[in-house]
Amino acid sequence: MANLKIIRDRIKSVKSIQKVTKAMKMVAAAKMKKSQERMEQSRPYSQSLVEVIEHLLSDVDRNLFPLLNYRDIKRKAYVIVSADRGLAGAFNANIIKKAQTEIDEFGKENIDLFCIGKKARDYFIKRKYNIVDSYIDFWAEMEFDTAMMIGRSVINHFLNNKVDEIHVVYNYFLNVAQQEVRSEVLLPISFDANKVSISDKLYEPSKEELVETLIPRHLNVQMWKYLLESYASEQAARMMSMENAT
């Protein structure tokens, strides 16, 4: 009888856990739908802004703009976008693995970190990496101002010549079942010369004035994109993880 009672208690416990994981999946699905809509709305604007800047940069003197200056890379900064919570499969592990691989290749003593999310912050604090700043507990109320705040801190770090290059490691949302870990150079801003099309467009005001205006906006939009892509990817990963657990 004792063994039968243990089995019954175990069945009851598993059913209770099943209800919890199913509820967590439904919550993640609702959050993912909302975040996916915001992400898909931002993508065309972000891409159009990149295309305009790519066209302009081919005809302006990069030396006029500090955010475009290439330097001898002696020190880098990494912006690592993770989540505050776990229970999302390999979402956080993949981000951290990708970031640590690149950081260790360059040398951790020559790297500054901006950690977005508790998981990245806690991981790199324990291993005594140089964390300049961290941002946590904002995802539920995330707005464009959040991206601007983070962006200002990162940009000032570059403008003050504390680092020569800034990378961002984040999850790119492909679909509900698949997210891709990407590492992109945020600063200095570069462009693909092969994509630049020659045209007879006239610009008013001058191209230099347009670039000066668009670059800060571009960087804020890029940071907003990283946050939206990562949050949608996190919810998709959590939804799939909870479905498997259920």
C-alpha positions as CSV (number, residue, x, y, z in Angstrom):
1,M,0.0,0.0,0.0
2,A,2.9,2.3,0.8
3,N,4.2,2.0,-2.8
4,L,0.8,2.6,-4.2
5,K,0.3,5.8,-2.2
6,I,3.7,7.0,-3.3
7,I,2.8,6.4,-7.0
8,R,-0.6,8.2,-6.5
9,D,1.1,11.2,-4.9
10,R,3.6,11.3,-7.7
11,I,0.9,11.3,-10.3
12,K,-0.9,14.1,-8.5
13,S,2.3,16.1,-8.3
14,V,3.1,15.6,-12.0
15,K,-0.5,16.7,-12.9
16,S,-0.1,19.8,-10.8
17,I,3.2,20.7,-12.5
18,Q,1.6,20.0,-15.9
19,K,-1.0,22.7,-15.1
20,V,1.7,25.2,-14.2
21,T,3.7,24.6,-17.3
22,K,0.6,24.8,-19.5
23,A,-0.3,28.1,-17.9
24,M,3.2,29.4,-18.4
25,K,3.1,28.4,-22.0
26,M,-0.2,30.4,-22.5
27,V,1.3,33.5,-20.8
28,A,4.4,33.3,-22.9
29,A,2.3,32.9,-26.1
30,A,0.3,36.0,-25.3
31,K,3.5,38.0,-24.6
32,M,5.2,36.7,-27.7
33,K,2.2,37.7,-29.9
34,K,2.3,41.3,-28.6
35,S,6.1,41.6,-28.8
36,Q,6.2,40.0,-32.3
37,E,3.8,42.6,-33.6
38,R,5.9,45.4,-32.2
39,M,9.1,43.8,-33.6
40,E,7.6,43.3,-37.1
41,Q,6.4,47.0,-37.1
42,S,9.9,48.2,-36.3
43,R,11.8,46.1,-38.9
44,P,10.8,48.1,-42.1
45,Y,11.6,51.4,-40.5
46,S,15.0,50.1,-39.2
47,Q,15.9,48.7,-42.6
48,S,14.8,51.8,-44.5
49,L,16.9,54.0,-42.2
50,V,20.0,51.7,-42.7
51,E,19.5,51.9,-46.5
52,V,19.4,55.7,-46.5
53,I,22.5,56.0,-44.3
54,E,24.3,53.5,-46.5
55,H,23.6,55.6,-49.5
56,L,24.7,58.8,-47.7
57,L,27.9,57.5,-46.2
58,S,29.5,56.8,-49.5
59,D,29.6,60.5,-50.3
60,V,30.6,62.1,-46.9
61,D,33.9,62.4,-45.1
62,R,33.8,59.9,-42.3
63,N,36.4,61.9,-40.3
64,L,33.7,64.6,-39.7
65,F,31.7,62.2,-37.5
66,P,33.3,60.6,-34.4
67,L,30.8,57.7,-34.5
68,L,32.1,56.7,-37.9
69,N,35.8,56.8,-37.2
70,Y,37.6,53.5,-37.5
71,R,40.3,53.0,-34.9
72,D,43.1,50.6,-34.1
73,I,41.1,48.0,-32.0
74,K,42.9,47.7,-28.7
75,R,39.8,47.5,-26.5
76,K,36.2,46.4,-27.2
77,A,32.8,46.6,-25.5
78,Y,30.1,44.0,-25.7
79,V,26.4,44.6,-25.2
80,I,24.9,41.2,-24.2
81,V,21.1,41.0,-24.4
82,S,19.8,38.1,-22.3
83,A,16.7,37.5,-20.2
84,D,15.9,38.2,-16.5
85,R,14.4,34.7,-16.0
86,G,15.2,31.1,-17.1
87,L,12.8,28.3,-18.1
88,A,13.3,29.3,-21.7
89,G,15.3,26.3,-23.0
90,A,18.8,27.2,-24.3
91,F,17.9,30.9,-24.9
92,N,20.2,32.3,-22.3
93,A,22.9,29.6,-22.5
94,N,23.3,30.2,-26.3
95,I,23.7,34.0,-25.8
96,I,26.3,33.6,-23.1
97,K,28.2,30.9,-24.9
98,K,28.5,33.1,-28.1
99,A,29.5,36.2,-26.1
100,Q,32.1,34.4,-24.0
101,T,33.7,32.7,-27.0
102,E,34.2,36.0,-28.7
103,I,35.3,37.8,-25.6
104,D,37.9,35.1,-24.6
105,E,39.3,35.1,-28.1
106,F,40.1,38.8,-27.8
107,G,41.0,38.6,-24.1
108,K,38.7,39.4,-21.2
109,E,41.1,41.9,-19.8
110,N,40.5,44.1,-22.9
111,I,36.7,43.9,-22.8
112,D,34.0,46.1,-21.2
113,L,30.5,44.6,-20.8
114,F,27.0,46.1,-20.9
115,C,24.7,43.4,-19.6
116,I,21.0,43.5,-20.4
117,G,19.1,41.0,-18.3
118,K,19.9,39.3,-15.0
119,K,21.2,36.1,-16.6
120,A,24.1,37.7,-18.4
121,R,24.8,40.0,-15.5
122,D,24.9,37.2,-12.9
123,Y,27.0,34.9,-15.1
124,F,29.7,37.5,-15.9
125,I,29.8,39.0,-12.4
126,K,30.6,35.5,-10.9
127,R,33.5,35.2,-13.4
128,K,34.9,38.7,-12.6
129,Y,34.4,40.2,-16.1
130,N,34.5,44.0,-16.3
131,I,30.9,45.1,-16.3
132,V,30.4,48.8,-17.0
133,D,26.6,48.8,-16.6
134,S,23.7,46.4,-16.4
135,Y,20.0,46.8,-17.0
136,I,17.4,44.5,-15.4
137,D,13.7,44.4,-14.6
138,F,12.4,46.6,-17.4
139,W,11.0,44.1,-19.9
140,A,7.4,44.2,-18.8
141,E,7.3,48.1,-19.2
142,M,9.8,48.3,-22.1
143,E,9.4,51.4,-24.2
144,F,11.5,53.2,-26.8
145,D,12.9,55.5,-24.0
146,T,14.5,52.4,-22.5
147,A,16.4,51.8,-25.7
148,M,17.5,55.5,-25.8
149,M,18.7,55.3,-22.2
150,I,20.8,52.2,-22.9
151,G,22.0,53.6,-26.2
152,R,23.2,56.9,-24.7
153,S,25.4,55.0,-22.2
154,V,26.9,52.8,-24.9
155,I,27.5,55.6,-27.3
156,N,29.2,57.8,-24.7
157,H,31.5,54.9,-23.8
158,F,32.6,54.9,-27.4
159,L,32.8,58.7,-27.8
160,N,34.9,59.0,-24.7
161,N,37.5,56.7,-26.3
162,K,37.2,54.1,-23.6
163,V,36.7,51.4,-26.4
164,D,37.5,51.2,-30.1
165,E,34.6,49.0,-31.1
166,I,31.2,47.9,-29.7
167,H,29.5,44.6,-30.5
168,V,26.0,43.5,-29.7
169,V,25.1,39.8,-29.0
170,Y,21.4,39.1,-29.2
171,N,18.8,36.6,-30.4
172,Y,17.2,37.3,-33.8
173,F,13.6,36.1,-34.1
174,L,13.2,33.8,-37.2
175,N,10.0,32.1,-36.2
176,V,8.3,30.6,-33.1
177,A,10.4,27.5,-33.2
178,Q,13.7,29.1,-34.2
179,Q,15.9,32.0,-33.0
180,E,19.3,32.8,-34.2
181,V,22.1,34.1,-32.0
182,R,23.8,37.1,-33.8
183,S,26.8,39.2,-33.1
184,E,26.9,42.6,-34.8
185,V,29.2,45.6,-34.7
186,L,27.2,48.6,-33.5
187,L,30.1,51.2,-33.5
188,P,31.8,52.4,-35.5
189,I,29.0,52.4,-38.1
190,S,30.0,50.8,-41.3
191,F,28.2,50.1,-44.6
192,D,28.4,47.6,-47.4
193,A,29.8,49.4,-50.5
194,N,28.3,46.8,-52.8
195,K,24.8,47.7,-51.7
196,V,25.2,51.4,-52.4
197,S,23.3,52.4,-55.5
198,I,24.4,55.4,-57.6
199,S,21.5,57.8,-58.2
200,D,20.7,61.4,-59.1
201,K,18.9,62.1,-55.8
202,L,19.1,65.7,-54.5
203,Y,19.4,66.2,-50.8
204,E,18.2,69.2,-48.8
205,P,19.8,70.0,-46.4
206,S,23.2,68.7,-47.3
207,K,24.2,65.0,-47.0
208,E,26.5,65.9,-44.1
209,E,23.7,67.5,-42.1
210,L,21.4,64.5,-42.8
211,V,24.0,62.1,-41.6
212,E,24.6,64.1,-38.5
213,T,20.8,64.0,-37.8
214,L,20.2,60.4,-38.8
215,I,23.1,58.6,-37.0
216,P,21.9,59.1,-33.4
217,R,18.4,58.1,-34.5
218,H,19.8,55.1,-36.3
219,L,21.6,53.9,-33.2
220,N,18.6,54.3,-31.0
221,V,16.5,52.4,-33.5
222,Q,19.1,49.7,-33.6
223,M,19.1,49.3,-29.8
224,W,15.3,49.2,-29.9
225,K,15.5,46.5,-32.5
226,Y,17.9,44.4,-30.4
227,L,15.5,44.6,-27.4
228,L,12.4,43.8,-29.4
229,E,14.0,40.9,-31.2
230,S,15.4,39.5,-28.0
231,Y,12.2,39.8,-26.1
232,A,10.1,38.1,-28.8
233,S,12.7,35.3,-29.1
234,E,12.7,34.8,-25.3
235,Q,8.9,34.4,-25.2
236,A,9.0,32.0,-28.2
237,A,11.7,30.0,-26.6
238,R,9.8,29.9,-23.3
239,M,6.6,28.9,-25.0
240,M,8.3,25.9,-26.7
241,S,10.1,24.9,-23.6
242,M,6.9,24.9,-21.5
243,E,5.1,23.0,-24.3
244,N,7.8,20.3,-24.2
245,A,7.7,20.3,-20.4
246,T,3.9,19.9,-20.4
